Amino acid sequence: MKMYAGLALALFLGACGSDATAPAVPAASAAADGPAAELPVMGPERRILALGDSLFAGYGLSPGEGYPERLEAALRARGINARITNAGVSGDTTAGGRQRLGFVLGSMNPAPEVAVISLGGNDMLRGLPPEETRVNLDAILAELKAKGIQPVLLGMLAAPNMGAEYAGKFNPVYPALAKKHGAILVPFFLQPLIDKPQLIQQDRIHPTAQGIELLVDDTIDEVAGALPKA
């Protein structure tokens, strides 16, 4: 199942008649493309895990244009010696992410200092009980906490067509679990793309390369701030 179909329809289709022009590439991501603007990369390698679905897998994008790759480039442009392991799987649910987390962590040596988590959108689109999403994310964050890995939780909101009752159970999952486990929370990962249909691919589901740059620019401070002080 393609990621975020219902959500994209709810959030973006209403703006498809807009003639708004695409915004300029954010400064943080633009710096990653301009060597003259980059800070020298210094210090030990900072390992980061990106565990997610098609937003991390780079659906419909060219190699190197996905969120984890562009986030790594933007961090390195800030002088941070970041190395991101991309564990994004299109169509993944919180149950799938929970199931494969141990294997992913076991394959990383050294272990990551930070894990960026983007899961739950497919749970919502499949109408899975929010209680299951909560249990799975709770287990993921608990495992990261037990291993001394700082999580950055990229939040999701229920699409309006899921109804108020579903949203009332689903939407509080992310802030509640972030508070419980000390995770850094981005309340709604896709917030920067609302009312910007020109930054969505023709499938009206996934961000374009420029849309990814906007997501990176909106979240890089949280990720950089999650890294332990060297």
C-alpha positions in Angstrom: 0.0 0.0 0.0 1.3 3.4 -0.9 2.2 5.6 2.1 -0.1 8.4 3.2 -2.6 8.1 0.3 -5.6 9.2 2.4 -3.7 11.7 4.3 -2.3 13.3 1.2 -5.7 13.5 -0.4 -7.1 15.1 2.8 -4.3 17.6 3.2 -3.2 18.4 -0.4 -5.9 17.9 -2.9 -7.8 20.9 -1.6 -4.8 23.1 -2.6 -4.3 21.5 -6.0 -6.0 24.4 -7.8 -3.6 26.9 -6.1 -1.2 28.8 -8.3 1.2 29.3 -5.5 4.8 29.2 -6.5 7.3 26.8 -5.0 9.4 28.3 -2.2 13.1 28.7 -2.4 15.2 25.8 -1.3 15.7 26.1 2.5 19.0 27.6 3.6 20.1 24.5 5.5 19.7 22.2 2.6 21.0 24.7 0.1 24.2 24.8 2.1 24.6 21.1 1.6 24.8 21.7 -2.1 27.2 24.7 -1.9 30.7 23.7 -0.8 31.8 27.3 -0.3 29.0 27.7 2.3 29.8 24.5 4.2 31.5 24.4 7.6 34.4 22.0 7.8 33.3 18.5 9.0 34.9 17.9 12.3 35.0 15.4 15.1 34.2 11.8 15.4 31.5 10.2 13.2 28.0 10.7 14.6 25.9 7.7 13.8 22.1 8.1 13.3 19.4 5.6 12.5 16.5 6.5 10.3 13.7 4.0 10.9 10.6 4.6 8.9 8.3 4.0 5.9 8.2 5.3 2.3 9.0 8.9 3.4 12.4 7.6 4.4 12.7 5.0 1.6 12.7 7.8 -1.0 9.7 6.6 -3.0 9.6 8.2 -6.5 12.9 10.0 -6.0 16.4 9.6 -7.5 19.1 8.0 -5.4 20.4 10.4 -2.8 17.2 12.5 -2.8 15.5 10.8 0.2 15.0 12.4 3.6 17.8 10.5 5.4 20.3 11.3 2.6 19.4 14.9 2.5 19.4 15.2 6.3 22.9 13.7 6.4 24.1 16.2 3.8 22.5 19.1 5.7 24.1 18.0 9.0 27.5 17.7 7.4 27.0 21.2 5.9 26.8 22.4 9.5 30.1 20.7 10.3 28.6 17.7 12.0 30.3 14.4 10.9 26.9 12.7 10.5 26.5 9.2 9.1 22.8 8.1 8.7 21.8 4.5 8.3 18.5 4.5 6.2 16.1 1.8 7.4 13.1 3.1 5.5 10.7 0.5 4.1 7.8 1.5 1.9 4.4 0.6 3.4 5.9 -0.3 6.8 3.7 -0.1 10.0 4.7 0.4 13.6 4.4 -3.4 14.0 6.9 -3.9 11.1 9.3 -1.3 12.5 9.1 -2.9 16.0 9.8 -6.3 14.5 12.9 -5.3 12.6 14.4 -2.8 15.1 16.6 -5.3 16.9 18.0 -6.7 13.6 18.8 -3.1 12.4 20.5 -2.1 15.6 22.4 -5.4 15.6 23.8 -4.6 12.2 25.1 -1.2 13.2 28.6 -1.0 14.7 29.1 1.3 16.5 25.5 1.7 17.7 23.7 4.9 16.7 23.5 7.8 19.1 20.2 9.0 17.7 17.3 7.3 16.1 14.8 9.3 13.9 11.4 7.5 13.9 8.7 8.0 11.2 6.1 5.3 11.6 2.3 5.2 12.1 0.9 6.7 9.0 0.2 3.3 7.5 -1.4 2.1 10.7 -3.8 5.0 10.4 -4.5 4.5 6.7 -5.3 0.8 7.3 -7.6 1.8 10.2 -5.6 -0.2 12.7 -6.5 0.5 16.3 -4.6 3.4 17.7 -4.0 1.3 20.8 -1.8 -1.0 18.6 0.1 1.9 17.3 0.7 3.1 20.8 1.9 -0.3 22.0 4.3 -0.7 19.1 5.8 2.8 19.3 6.0 2.4 23.1 8.1 -0.8 22.6 10.3 0.9 20.0 11.1 3.9 22.2 11.6 1.7 25.2 14.2 -0.5 23.3 16.0 2.6 22.2 16.0 4.1 25.7 17.4 0.8 27.1 20.3 1.0 24.7 21.0 4.6 25.4 19.9 5.9 22.0 18.1 9.2 21.9 14.9 9.1 19.8 13.5 11.8 17.6 9.9 11.0 17.0 8.3 12.5 13.8 4.6 12.7 14.7 1.6 11.9 12.5 -2.0 13.1 12.6 -5.0 11.2 11.5 -6.6 12.2 8.2 -9.9 14.0 8.6 -11.8 11.3 6.9 -10.9 8.9 9.7 -13.3 10.7 11.9 -13.1 12.6 15.1 -13.3 9.5 17.3 -10.3 7.9 15.6 -8.3 11.1 15.6 -9.1 11.6 19.3 -7.3 8.3 20.0 -4.6 8.4 17.4 -3.3 12.0 17.6 -2.3 12.0 21.3 -0.2 8.9 20.9 3.0 10.7 19.7 3.1 13.5 22.3 2.2 11.1 25.1 5.0 8.6 24.2 7.5 11.4 23.6 6.9 12.7 27.1 7.1 9.2 28.6 10.4 8.2 27.0 12.1 11.6 26.8 12.0 11.6 23.0 12.3 14.8 21.0 9.0 15.3 19.2 8.2 16.9 15.9 4.4 17.2 16.3 3.5 16.6 12.6 6.3 15.6 10.2 4.4 16.7 7.0 3.3 20.1 8.4 5.6 22.1 6.0 3.9 20.6 2.9 0.4 21.6 3.7 -1.0 23.9 1.1 2.0 23.3 -1.1 0.8 20.9 -3.8 3.7 21.8 -6.0 6.0 20.0 -3.6 4.0 16.7 -4.0 4.7 14.2 -6.7 2.2 13.5 -9.4 0.8 10.6 -7.4 -0.4 13.4 -4.9 1.1 11.3 -2.1 4.9 11.6 -1.8 7.0 14.7 -1.5 9.2 15.9 -4.4 12.9 16.3 -4.0 12.2 20.0 -3.1 9.5 18.9 -0.7 12.1 16.7 1.0 14.4 19.7 1.4 11.6 21.5 3.2 11.1 18.6 5.6 14.8 18.5 6.3 15.0 22.2 6.9 12.0 21.9 9.3 13.5 19.0 11.4 17.3 19.4 11.3 17.5 21.5 14.5 15.7 18.7 16.4 18.0 16.0 15.0 21.2 18.1 15.6 20.0 18.9 19.1 19.4 15.3 19.9 23.1 14.4 19.4 25.0 14.1 22.7 27.5 16.9 23.2 30.8 15.8 22.0 
